Amino acid sequence: MATKKAAKKSSSSSKSSARKSASKKSSSRKYSPSAGKNVETEMHEMKKGKLKSGRSDKKVTSRKQAIAIGLSKARKEGKKVPAKKS
């Protein structure tokens, strides 16, 4: 019985060390500072009530939607922004 417990402990400790090394890989910036400026300008437009969405020209009221529009514009301009998840 004691050997099974020892085997479980050693296997779980090796998993946690593997996770730690994977998290250290991404040390560089994911979003460029200029992409952040794009999001900032879109947020200001939304707060003023001037931000429109897509072809429908409806007002954007959601904070998340304003951020998504800012990141989308940054991608189109070729700035450093991760690809969309979906």
CNS distance restraints for C-alpha pairs under 8 A (distance, minus, plus):
assign (resid   1 and name CA) (resid   5 and name CA) 6.74 0.50 0.50
assign (resid   2 and name CA) (resid   6 and name CA) 6.34 0.50 0.50
assign (resid   3 and name CA) (resid   7 and name CA) 6.13 0.50 0.50
assign (resid   4 and name CA) (resid   8 and name CA) 6.26 0.50 0.50
assign (resid   5 and name CA) (resid   9 and name CA) 6.28 0.50 0.50
assign (resid   6 and name CA) (resid  10 and name CA) 6.32 0.50 0.50
assign (resid   7 and name CA) (resid  11 and name CA) 6.27 0.50 0.50
assign (resid   8 and name CA) (resid  12 and name CA) 6.23 0.50 0.50
assign (resid   9 and name CA) (resid  13 and name CA) 6.30 0.50 0.50
assign (resid  10 and name CA) (resid  14 and name CA) 6.45 0.50 0.50
assign (resid  11 and name CA) (resid  15 and name CA) 6.56 0.50 0.50
assign (resid  12 and name CA) (resid  16 and name CA) 6.58 0.50 0.50
assign (resid  13 and name CA) (resid  17 and name CA) 6.49 0.50 0.50
assign (resid  14 and name CA) (resid  18 and name CA) 6.36 0.50 0.50
assign (resid  15 and name CA) (resid  19 and name CA) 6.46 0.50 0.50
assign (resid  16 and name CA) (resid  20 and name CA) 6.40 0.50 0.50
assign (resid  17 and name CA) (resid  21 and name CA) 6.46 0.50 0.50
assign (resid  18 and name CA) (resid  22 and name CA) 6.43 0.50 0.50
assign (resid  19 and name CA) (resid  23 and name CA) 6.43 0.50 0.50
assign (resid  20 and name CA) (resid  24 and name CA) 6.60 0.50 0.50
assign (resid  21 and name CA) (resid  25 and name CA) 6.99 0.50 0.50
assign (resid  30 and name CA) (resid  80 and name CA) 7.15 0.50 0.50
assign (resid  30 and name CA) (resid  81 and name CA) 6.41 0.50 0.50
assign (resid  30 and name CA) (resid  82 and name CA) 6.57 0.50 0.50
assign (resid  31 and name CA) (resid  35 and name CA) 6.32 0.50 0.50
assign (resid  31 and name CA) (resid  36 and name CA) 7.16 0.50 0.50
assign (resid  31 and name CA) (resid  80 and name CA) 5.55 0.50 0.50
assign (resid  31 and name CA) (resid  81 and name CA) 4.94 0.50 0.50
assign (resid  31 and name CA) (resid  82 and name CA) 7.12 0.50 0.50
assign (resid  32 and name CA) (resid  36 and name CA) 6.69 0.50 0.50
assign (resid  32 and name CA) (resid  79 and name CA) 6.71 0.50 0.50
assign (resid  32 and name CA) (resid  80 and name CA) 5.16 0.50 0.50
assign (resid  32 and name CA) (resid  81 and name CA) 6.77 0.50 0.50
assign (resid  33 and name CA) (resid  37 and name CA) 6.53 0.50 0.50
assign (resid  34 and name CA) (resid  38 and name CA) 6.49 0.50 0.50
assign (resid  34 and name CA) (resid  74 and name CA) 8.00 0.50 0.50
assign (resid  34 and name CA) (resid  79 and name CA) 7.22 0.50 0.50
assign (resid  35 and name CA) (resid  39 and name CA) 6.52 0.50 0.50
assign (resid  35 and name CA) (resid  70 and name CA) 7.67 0.50 0.50
assign (resid  35 and name CA) (resid  71 and name CA) 6.66 0.50 0.50
assign (resid  35 and name CA) (resid  74 and name CA) 5.38 0.50 0.50
assign (resid  35 and name CA) (resid  79 and name CA) 6.23 0.50 0.50
assign (resid  35 and name CA) (resid  80 and name CA) 7.01 0.50 0.50
assign (resid  35 and name CA) (resid  81 and name CA) 7.04 0.50 0.50
assign (resid  36 and name CA) (resid  40 and name CA) 6.13 0.50 0.50
assign (resid  37 and name CA) (resid  41 and name CA) 6.22 0.50 0.50
assign (resid  38 and name CA) (resid  42 and name CA) 6.35 0.50 0.50
assign (resid  38 and name CA) (resid  70 and name CA) 5.23 0.50 0.50
assign (resid  38 and name CA) (resid  71 and name CA) 7.04 0.50 0.50
assign (resid  38 and name CA) (resid  73 and name CA) 7.27 0.50 0.50
assign (resid  38 and name CA) (resid  74 and name CA) 6.32 0.50 0.50
assign (resid  39 and name CA) (resid  43 and name CA) 6.17 0.50 0.50
assign (resid  39 and name CA) (resid  66 and name CA) 7.38 0.50 0.50
assign (resid  39 and name CA) (resid  67 and name CA) 5.51 0.50 0.50
assign (resid  39 and name CA) (resid  69 and name CA) 7.56 0.50 0.50
assign (resid  39 and name CA) (resid  70 and name CA) 4.18 0.50 0.50
assign (resid  39 and name CA) (resid  71 and name CA) 6.23 0.50 0.50
assign (resid  40 and name CA) (resid  44 and name CA) 6.37 0.50 0.50
assign (resid  40 and name CA) (resid  70 and name CA) 7.64 0.50 0.50
assign (resid  41 and name CA) (resid  45 and name CA) 6.28 0.50 0.50
assign (resid  41 and name CA) (resid  70 and name CA) 7.69 0.50 0.50
assign (resid  42 and name CA) (resid  46 and name CA) 6.17 0.50 0.50
assign (resid  42 and name CA) (resid  51 and name CA) 6.99 0.50 0.50
assign (resid  42 and name CA) (resid  66 and name CA) 5.94 0.50 0.50
assign (resid  42 and name CA) (resid  67 and name CA) 7.07 0.50 0.50
assign (resid  42 and name CA) (resid  69 and name CA) 7.21 0.50 0.50
assign (resid  42 and name CA) (resid  70 and name CA) 5.61 0.50 0.50
assign (resid  43 and name CA) (resid  47 and name CA) 6.22 0.50 0.50
assign (resid  43 and name CA) (resid  63 and name CA) 7.35 0.50 0.50
assign (resid  43 and name CA) (resid  66 and name CA) 5.86 0.50 0.50
assign (resid  43 and name CA) (resid  67 and name CA) 6.95 0.50 0.50
assign (resid  44 and name CA) (resid  48 and name CA) 6.26 0.50 0.50
assign (resid  45 and name CA) (resid  49 and name CA) 6.17 0.50 0.50
assign (resid  45 and name CA) (resid  50 and name CA) 5.18 0.50 0.50
assign (resid  45 and name CA) (resid  51 and name CA) 5.10 0.50 0.50
assign (resid  46 and name CA) (resid  50 and name CA) 5.84 0.50 0.50
assign (resid  46 and name CA) (resid  51 and name CA) 4.77 0.50 0.50
assign (resid  46 and name CA) (resid  60 and name CA) 6.32 0.50 0.50
assign (resid  46 and name CA) (resid  61 and name CA) 6.77 0.50 0.50
assign (resid  46 and name CA) (resid  63 and name CA) 7.95 0.50 0.50
assign (resid  46 and name CA) (resid  66 and name CA) 6.67 0.50 0.50
assign (resid  49 and name CA) (resid  59 and name CA) 6.88 0.50 0.50
assign (resid  49 and name CA) (resid  60 and name CA) 7.61 0.50 0.50
assign (resid  49 and name CA) (resid  61 and name CA) 8.00 0.50 0.50
assign (resid  50 and name CA) (resid  59 and name CA) 7.10 0.50 0.50
assign (resid  51 and name CA) (resid  59 and name CA) 5.95 0.50 0.50
assign (resid  51 and name CA) (resid  60 and name CA) 5.77 0.50 0.50
assign (resid  51 and name CA) (resid  66 and name CA) 7.84 0.50 0.50
assign (resid  52 and name CA) (resid  56 and name CA) 7.97 0.50 0.50
assign (resid  52 and name CA) (resid  57 and name CA) 4.95 0.50 0.50
assign (resid  52 and name CA) (resid  58 and name CA) 5.30 0.50 0.50
assign (resid  52 and name CA) (resid  59 and name CA) 4.66 0.50 0.50
assign (resid  52 and name CA) (resid  60 and name CA) 5.59 0.50 0.50
assign (resid  53 and name CA) (resid  57 and name CA) 5.37 0.50 0.50
assign (resid  53 and name CA) (resid  58 and name CA) 5.63 0.50 0.50
assign (resid  53 and name CA) (resid  59 and name CA) 6.42 0.50 0.50
assign (resid  53 and name CA) (resid  60 and name CA) 6.08 0.50 0.50
assign (resid  53 and name CA) (resid  69 and name CA) 7.97 0.50 0.50
assign (resid  54 and name CA) (resid  58 and name CA) 7.91 0.50 0.50
assign (resid  60 and name CA) (resid  65 and name CA) 6.97 0.50 0.50
assign (resid  60 and name CA) (resid  66 and name CA) 6.84 0.50 0.50
assign (resid  61 and name CA) (resid  65 and name CA) 7.73 0.50 0.50
assign (resid  61 and name CA) (resid  66 and name CA) 7.89 0.50 0.50
assign (resid  62 and name CA) (resid  66 and name CA) 6.43 0.50 0.50
assign (resid  63 and name CA) (resid  67 and name CA) 6.42 0.50 0.50
assign (resid  64 and name CA) (resid  68 and name CA) 6.22 0.50 0.50
assign (resid  65 and name CA) (resid  69 and name CA) 6.21 0.50 0.50
assign (resid  66 and name CA) (resid  70 and name CA) 6.28 0.50 0.50
assign (resid  67 and name CA) (resid  71 and name CA) 6.23 0.50 0.50
assign (resid  68 and name CA) (resid  72 and name CA) 6.05 0.50 0.50
assign (resid  69 and name CA) (resid  73 and name CA) 6.23 0.50 0.50
assign (resid  70 and name CA) (resid  74 and name CA) 6.27 0.50 0.50
assign (resid  71 and name CA) (resid  75 and name CA) 6.21 0.50 0.50
assign (resid  71 and name CA) (resid  81 and name CA) 7.17 0.50 0.50
assign (resid  72 and name CA) (resid  76 and name CA) 6.37 0.50 0.50
assign (resid  73 and name CA) (resid  77 and name CA) 6.33 0.50 0.50
assign (resid  74 and name CA) (resid  78 and name CA) 6.39 0.50 0.50
assign (resid  74 and name CA) (resid  79 and name CA) 5.43 0.50 0.50
assign (resid  74 and name CA) (resid  80 and name CA) 7.78 0.50 0.50
assign (resid  74 and name CA) (resid  81 and name CA) 7.16 0.50 0.50
assign (resid  75 and name CA) (resid  79 and name CA) 5.65 0.50 0.50
assign (resid  75 and name CA) (resid  80 and name CA) 7.26 0.50 0.50
assign (resid  75 and name CA) (resid  81 and name CA) 6.20 0.50 0.50
